[in-house]
C-alpha cells in the first residue's frame, strides 16, 4: 500500500513540475506611464499626497502652479516617492527658455504642459513656443492635448478655414497640428461612455477617433497618449471598473504608449459641468473611483511587458455592427487558425514587440460578458493578467471575457 501511495505522490510532483516548466512570464520592463490630469494640487503638494497618487498606480502628475518656485517645491516632494511632474506655471509662458533652463535638470521633471485642446489657429504660436523651449531643453517633451473628434469644425479649425469637398475637419486638424507643432508625441482626449435618461452608451465616434490618431501616429512615427474618464460630469457618469477597463484596454490595443485620467483630483465646482465623484474629492478624501483606477492600473502595470514599446500591426472589430471608421477581420495571422466571437462584439488587434507578437482581444461591451472560441498553432500561448504565459488547451480554447476586459495570446517570431 505504501508503495502505491509513494508512486501516486511521485506522479503528482512530476505533473506539478511539468506545469511549472510550461509557465513562464512576459518580462516586465518597468511601470507603464500613467498620468493624472489635474493631479495633486499645489496646496496639497506633500510627500504623503504624492505617495497616495503613486499607490493608485499613477506615476506622472499634471497640475498648474502659481509660480516656478511652487513647481520646484512640488518636484522635490514628488521625487521622494518616484512621481514625475508635467507642470504648467506663468513663467513657462512669460519666460519659456529661462524656465526650462531652471527646471530641466530636476530628475522628477517629465515635461512641460503647454495647452489643452487648441484650435488650429493656435498652432503657429504653439509651434514657436515649443521651439523656444526646445532651444534649451531637447530631452523633455512639450505636452499639448488635442480635441476629440466630436468637437465642431469651428473649435477644430477656426471660423475662416475652408475645407475641400469631403475633407474631414478632424483629420485636417491633426494634420495641421503635426505639420506646425514639433511635438514628441500625440495626445488626445475622448470620453466615450455617456449617460442619457439613465442609460449608458458608447459614443459612436470613439473608435474612429482612435483609428485617425493611430494612422497619424504611424505616419509621423510619434507615439500617442490617450485618456480614460475618472471624474463624472455632464453627460459622463461615475465610471465603473468595466468602463475604465474598456477605455484603457482599447487604447492599449490600438498601441497607446501613455495613458491618462481626467481627472485625479476634483477640478473644482462648476455649474456647467457639475464635476463630482473624482478619485480624490475637493476635501481630499478618496472615493470609490480611487479604488477602481487603482485596480485597473495594477493590471496595466503587470502587463507592461506586453504593451510598453509595442507597435500596432493590425486592428479589426467583430460583431453584426462594427464601429464607424473601423474594419472587420479580413485576414488573421497564420498562427491563428480561427477566431469566432460567439455572443459579443470584440476589438481585435495584433501588436509586435521585439521577437514576439501579441493578439489582443477586448470585449467592447461594458455591461455583458463575451465568449469567443480560438484555434491556434501549438506555438501560440495565452498571457494571463499577471503576465504568466500558459499553453492553449489542445490548441483550441473557449474563453469568456468580462465586460470591457481583455484576453491576450502570444507567439515568438
Helices and strands as residue ranges (DSSP letters): H 2-22, E 24-25, E 34-37, G 42-44, H 47-55, E 60-62, E 64-65, H 68-79, E 84-89, H 90-94, H 96-103, E 109-116, G 120-122, H 123-134, E 141-146, H 153-157, H 169-180, E 185-188, E 193-196, E 199-202, H 206-220, E 223-229, H 241-253, E 258-262, H 288-302, H 304-307, E 311-317, E 336-341, E 346-353, E 356-363, E 370-376, E 381-383, E 388-391, G 393-395, E 396-401, E 406-412
